[in-house]
Amino acid sequence: MTLTPLTRAARLRPGARVAVVSPSGPVPVGRLEAGLDVLRGWGLEPIEMPHVRAVHPELAYLAGTDEERARDLQEAWCDPSIEAVLCARGGYGAHRMVDLVDWAAMRAAGPKVFVGYSDITVLHEAFARRMRLSTLHGPMAATEAFLKDPDTQESLRATLFEPESVRTLGLSTAGVLVPGRARGITYGGCVSLLAADIGTPHARTSARGGLLMIEDTTEDPYRLDRIFTQLLRAGALSGISGVACGSWKGCEPYEEVRAVLADRLGGLGVPVVEELGFGHGPTALTVPLGVPAVLDAPDGGGPGTLTVEVPALV
């Protein structure tokens, strides 16, 4: 199946009510409150859903039960007064709740802004596959990068309010693993979650024409090799037009990670950019998923860039 552009949500304006949800792991309360203050400083009205601060009674790595986390997401989405749904953090748990959401009801509620990364990759894929909706791979309210890095904050703020101002993405340090230039539809996220999705009922069977955006955290190089090998063996990377890699925080040593990327991705015959600047790293740029974009990986010097052909939000 060839990827095509997805429906984009409307941009936000001051005074917008935005729901904050915890679809995965429990949230550090101090970070959450600091993140909510940042959102208020942007003129937004953040609404905590009932189980944002919850912890599962037996499985402490989950923010409440699967049913509670799914209900928070669905109720936020179906509330007509809510214009965006922002995740508080990742962790683990989205795979457990994604099939408990009433996606038909969500579709009927119409498009909204959705932001998250890491474990939230599961939901990005669900929104793309089940709702044909573009989403934002971006920082979350209770994460360290969002609270401490001004570039991270500004990338999300500008994307939400002035999306035409952030059409070209990439840090000055972005390197080139395989040179070239490619056009395609952005998709992806945390690569281990993409691999974990294979074989599930609504997983992609191909991503022809896609620009794959990938990153991860705390995975040894051999584990990344296994993840990429699974994706390759499953045919999940067949026909993609290019690859943009974000951060690999805690995946060390990076020289070995780079070797894995070159070995597993180099044979695809498509441009590959490294360290573009999204994901778990100290700077996490906001990347729209489901939109047409051009990946530039210059041969012979210059940083790699990703330029979206349309603003992330309308």
C-alpha positions in Angstrom: 0.0 0.0 0.0 1.4 3.4 -1.0 1.2 6.1 1.7 -1.0 9.1 1.0 -1.3 12.4 3.0 -3.5 12.2 6.0 -6.1 14.7 7.3 -4.6 17.6 9.3 -6.2 19.1 12.3 -6.8 22.8 12.9 -4.1 24.9 14.6 -4.6 26.2 18.1 -5.3 29.7 19.2 -4.9 31.4 22.6 -7.6 30.2 25.0 -7.9 26.7 23.5 -8.7 23.9 25.9 -6.2 21.1 25.6 -6.6 17.8 27.4 -3.6 16.1 29.0 -3.7 12.3 29.2 -1.4 9.5 30.4 -1.9 6.5 28.0 1.3 4.7 29.2 3.4 5.1 32.3 2.7 7.0 35.6 3.7 10.7 35.6 6.1 12.5 38.0 3.7 15.0 39.6 6.2 17.8 39.9 7.1 17.6 36.2 3.5 17.4 35.2 2.6 20.6 37.2 5.6 22.4 35.6 4.5 21.3 32.1 1.0 22.5 32.7 2.4 25.9 33.7 4.3 26.1 30.4 1.1 25.4 28.5 -0.8 28.1 30.5 2.0 30.5 29.7 1.2 29.9 26.0 -2.4 31.0 26.6 -3.8 27.5 26.6 -6.2 26.0 29.1 -4.8 22.6 30.0 -7.4 20.1 31.3 -6.2 17.1 33.3 -8.2 14.0 32.5 -9.3 12.0 35.5 -6.5 9.4 35.5 -3.5 11.5 34.4 -1.9 11.1 37.9 -3.1 7.6 38.5 -0.9 4.5 39.1 -2.1 1.0 38.4 -2.9 -0.8 41.8 -0.7 -3.8 41.0 1.4 -2.9 38.0 3.2 0.3 39.1 4.7 0.9 35.6 1.2 1.8 34.3 -0.7 5.0 34.8 -4.0 3.4 36.0 -5.8 0.5 34.5 -5.9 -0.1 30.7 -9.6 0.7 30.7 -9.0 4.0 32.6 -6.3 5.1 30.2 -8.4 4.3 27.2 -11.4 6.0 28.6 -9.4 9.2 29.3 -8.2 9.4 25.7 -11.6 8.7 24.2 -13.5 11.1 26.5 -11.0 13.8 25.8 -11.3 13.3 22.1 -15.0 13.2 22.0 -15.4 16.3 24.2 -16.3 19.1 21.6 -14.8 21.7 23.9 -11.3 20.1 23.6 -9.2 21.2 20.7 -6.1 19.1 21.3 -4.9 16.0 23.3 -1.4 16.1 24.6 0.3 13.2 26.3 2.0 13.7 29.6 4.8 11.1 29.1 5.5 7.7 27.4 6.9 4.7 29.2 4.9 1.6 28.5 1.3 0.7 28.2 -0.2 2.1 25.0 -0.2 -1.4 23.4 -2.4 -2.6 26.2 -5.1 0.0 25.8 -5.1 0.8 22.1 -7.7 -1.8 21.2 -10.0 -0.7 24.1 -10.6 2.7 22.5 -13.8 3.1 20.4 -12.1 4.3 17.2 -15.5 4.7 15.5 -16.6 7.2 18.1 -13.2 9.0 17.8 -13.6 9.3 14.0 -17.1 10.7 14.5 -15.7 13.4 16.8 -13.6 14.7 14.0 -9.9 15.7 13.7 -8.0 17.2 16.6 -4.3 17.9 17.5 -2.6 14.9 19.0 1.0 15.1 20.5 3.4 12.6 21.9 6.4 10.3 21.2 8.1 7.2 22.6 5.5 4.6 23.6 2.9 6.9 22.1 4.1 5.7 18.7 1.5 2.9 19.1 -1.2 5.6 19.1 0.3 7.6 16.2 0.1 4.4 14.1 -3.5 3.9 15.3 -4.6 7.4 14.4 -3.0 7.0 11.0 -4.4 3.6 10.3 -7.8 3.8 11.9 -8.6 7.5 11.6 -6.5 8.6 8.6 -5.4 11.5 10.8 -2.0 13.3 10.8 -0.5 13.6 14.3 2.5 15.4 15.9 5.6 13.4 17.0 6.5 16.0 19.7 7.5 16.6 23.3 5.2 15.7 26.2 4.2 17.9 29.1 6.0 16.0 31.9 9.2 15.2 30.1 12.6 16.6 30.8 13.3 18.0 27.3 10.0 19.9 27.3 10.7 21.5 30.7 14.4 22.3 30.2 15.2 22.9 26.5 14.0 26.2 25.0 14.3 24.9 21.4 12.1 21.9 22.2 9.4 24.2 23.7 9.6 26.7 20.8 9.3 23.9 18.2 6.1 22.7 19.7 4.7 26.1 20.4 5.3 27.3 16.9 3.9 24.1 15.4 0.7 24.5 17.4 0.1 28.2 16.8 2.2 29.1 13.7 2.8 25.9 11.7 3.8 27.7 8.5 6.9 29.0 10.4 8.4 25.6 11.0 8.4 24.0 7.6 12.1 23.0 7.6 13.3 20.8 10.5 16.7 19.7 11.6 19.5 20.6 13.9 22.8 22.0 12.5 24.5 18.8 13.6 22.3 16.5 11.5 24.6 14.2 9.5 24.3 12.2 6.4 24.7 8.4 6.4 23.5 7.8 2.8 23.3 10.9 0.6 20.4 11.7 -1.7 17.1 13.5 -1.8 13.7 11.9 -1.4 10.0 12.9 -1.2 7.4 10.9 0.7 4.8 10.9 3.5 6.2 11.1 7.0 5.5 8.2 9.4 7.2 6.4 12.2 8.4 7.1 15.8 10.1 4.9 18.3 11.5 2.0 16.2 11.1 -0.7 18.9 7.4 0.1 19.0 7.1 -0.1 15.2 8.6 -3.5 15.4 6.3 -4.5 18.3 3.3 -3.5 16.2 4.1 -6.1 13.4 1.5 -8.8 13.3 -1.2 -7.0 15.3 -4.6 -6.6 13.7 -4.3 -3.0 12.4 -0.5 -2.9 11.7 0.9 -1.6 8.4 1.7 -4.3 5.9 3.8 -1.9 3.9 4.8 1.7 3.8 5.7 2.3 0.2 6.4 5.9 -0.5 6.9 6.7 3.2 9.6 8.8 4.8 10.5 6.8 7.9 11.1 8.8 11.0 12.8 6.7 13.7 14.5 7.0 17.1 14.8 5.1 20.3 16.3 5.1 23.8 18.3 2.7 26.0 18.6 0.0 23.4 22.0 -1.8 23.0 23.3 -1.8 19.4 22.6 -5.6 19.1 19.0 -5.0 20.1 18.6 -2.3 17.5 20.1 -4.7 15.0 17.4 -7.3 16.0 14.7 -4.6 15.7 15.8 -3.5 12.2 16.2 -7.1 11.1 12.7 -7.9 12.1 11.3 -4.9 10.2 13.4 -5.9 7.2 12.4 -9.6 7.3 8.7 -8.6 7.7 8.9 -6.4 4.6 7.9 -3.4 6.6 10.6 -1.2 5.0 10.1 -2.2 1.4 9.4 0.7 -0.9 10.1 3.5 1.6 11.7 6.6 0.0 14.0 7.7 2.8 14.9 7.5 6.5 15.4 10.3 9.0 16.9 9.3 12.3 16.4 11.2 15.5 18.2 10.7 18.8 19.4 7.4 20.3 19.7 8.5 23.9 21.3 5.8 26.0 21.9 3.5 23.0 25.6 3.4 23.4 28.3 3.5 22.2 27.0 5.7 19.3 29.7 4.6 17.0 28.2 1.1 17.1 24.7 2.4 16.7 25.8 4.3 13.6 27.4 1.1 12.3 24.1 -0.8 12.8 22.2 2.0 11.0 24.5 1.9 8.1 24.5 -1.9 7.9 20.7 -2.4 8.2 19.5 0.7 6.4 22.3 1.3 3.8 21.1 -1.5 1.6 17.7 0.1 1.1 19.1 2.4 -1.5 17.4 5.5 -0.1 18.8 8.6 1.6 19.4 8.3 5.4 20.0 11.3 7.7 21.2 10.9 11.3 20.6 13.0 14.4 18.0 15.2 12.9 16.8 16.3 16.3 13.7 14.5 17.5 12.9 11.9 20.0 14.4 11.3 23.5 17.4 13.6 23.0 18.0 16.9 24.8 16.4 18.7 21.9 13.2 17.2 20.6 11.8 19.0 17.6 8.1 18.5 16.7 7.7 16.4 13.5 4.3 16.1 11.8 3.4 12.6 10.8 1.2 11.8 7.7 2.3 14.8 5.6 4.3 15.1 2.4 7.9 16.1 3.0 11.3 16.2 1.3 14.4 14.7 3.0 17.7 16.3 1.9 20.8 14.4 2.7 23.6 16.4 0.9 26.6 14.7 -0.5 29.8 16.3 0.5 28.8 18.5 3.3 25.9 20.4 4.9 23.4 19.2 7.5 20.5 17.0 6.6 17.0 18.5 6.7 13.4 17.6 6.5 11.1 20.1 4.8 7.3 19.5 5.1 5.4 20.6 2.0 2.4 21.7 3.9 2.0 23.2 7.4 1.5 20.6 10.1 -1.9 22.1 11.0 -4.4 24.0 8.9 
